[in-house]
Amino acid sequence: MVFEEKMVMNGEPENEEEEQEMVDPLETVRQKCEETEHCLNTQERLEQCETRVGSRSSTEEDCTEELFDFLHARDHCVAHKLFHSVK
């Protein structure tokens, strides 16, 4: 009942100071890892592949291998850093 009294008509709390935007530590670490040299190299190869495949009207090539290489490089970096920032 106390909770209901603090809610306004649109369902948001009256006092915005009570709200704190939650930041997902996984997303933060992923962004930092994407900026490392190894991830930048694999991301560049992925973008080159996407450009190459997108420029052709008929091709059986896809960029699955390049995507997996990029995700693997990023997740490998994340695995070493993530749990140091989690309480």
N, C-alpha and C positions, 0 to 999 in steps of 0.2 A: 504494500500500500504506500509506503514511503517512496518507493521507486516510481510509482505511478504519479505521485504528486510532483515530482521533479521533472517529469516529461512535459513538453509543450505539445501543442496540437499536431505538429508534423513529426513527432516521434524523436526529436533530438533533445539532448539535455539543455537546460536553461543556461547553465554557466559553461562557457566554452573553455575556461581555464581548467576545468576538471578533465577535459579531454586531452589526451596526449597521443599524438600519432605514433602508432607502432611501426617500427622499422624492422623488416625481416633481416636478420644477420646473414642469412644465406644469400640474399640478393646483393647485399653490400660486398660480401667476400667474392661473389661471382664477378661483379663489376671490376673489382681490383685485379682479379686473376686474368680477366680478359685483356688487361693492359700489359701483361707480361710479354716478353719477347716471343716465347714459344707459342702462346695463344694467338698473338698477332700474326705469326707466320701461318698457323693453321687456318685462321680466319681469312687471311688473304687468299690462300689456296681455295677455300670454300667460295669466296666471292668471285674468284676467277672462273671457277667451275660453273657457278650460277649464271654468270655473264655468257659463257660459252654455250651452255645448254639453252639459255633464253634466246640467243641469237639465231638458233637453228629452228627451222619450221618442223622438221621431222628428224627425231633422233631417239635412240633407245637409251642414251646415256643419262644417268641421273647423278646426283652429287651425294649419294648416301655415304660413300667411303669418306669423303672430305668432311661431311657433317659429323660423322662418328669420330673422326680424328680430332676435330675441334672440340667436341663435347668431352672426349676423353682427356684432352690436354687441360681443359678448364676444370673438370671435375677432379683431376689428379691434384691440381693446385689447391682447389677448395678443400679437399680432404685433409691437407696438411695444415690449413689455417682456420677452418670453421670452428672447431671445438675449443680453440683458445679464446674465442670471443663469446662463447655461450656460457652462461652461469650454471 
